[in-house]
Amino acid sequence: MKNSGSIQNPNDPIIIPGKLLSKKVDYECELAIVIGKKCCNVSKDKALEYILGYTCANDVSARDWQNRDSAGQLSRSKTFATFCPFGPWIVTKDEIEDPNKLGIRTILNGQKMQDSNTSDMIFDVETLVEFLSGSTNLRTGTLILSGTPQGIGYSRNPPVFLKDGDEVTIEIDKIGFLTNTLIKENDFYKA
């Protein structure tokens, strides 16, 4: 889960939290599902009826918080300010024949870091909507991030973490691309 304070615009900076908070900020390309009408307890076979469309998202994560200070909770590591850039537009579901068959990539400073397909996701779009709506109200505009493929910085040898000045692009076939640069927290708040 990400709080609303983690949302960031396309082309605006992702803020690297101060050094005392995180030294291991990572990227995650994800297909974002946009709920089009309020739903609860949706069955898998009806799930697509509640989707408005899809967009690109970067599930930015502070890996040191996942492993150190989170007490087993991932939410804090994903809710720092600007850790959820998405957009720049929503492609409506009628434009995407099958959201479970889209190429998805992360490009960091011109280098392809993740290159996969949504068909490789552990859970397909319909299963995610069914599960997340179980005894839970998903309101119009709810954004569901679908999970990331292999190639995150944390799992590389040696690990690759985002740093000041980096440019990260999330690209999904038939949807487009989302680009943000990284900036240190102290530099951001000085501006």
Secondary structure, 3 states (H helix, E strand, C coil): CCCHHHEECCCCCEEECCCCCCCCEECCEEEEEEECCCECCCCHHHHHHHEEEEEEEECCEEHHHHHHHCCCCCHHHHCCCCCEEEEEEEEEHHHCCCCCCCEEEEEECCEEEEEEEHHHCCCCHHHHHHHHCCCCCECCCCEEECCCCCCCHHHCCCCCCCCCCCEEEEEECCCEEEEEEEEEHHHHHHC
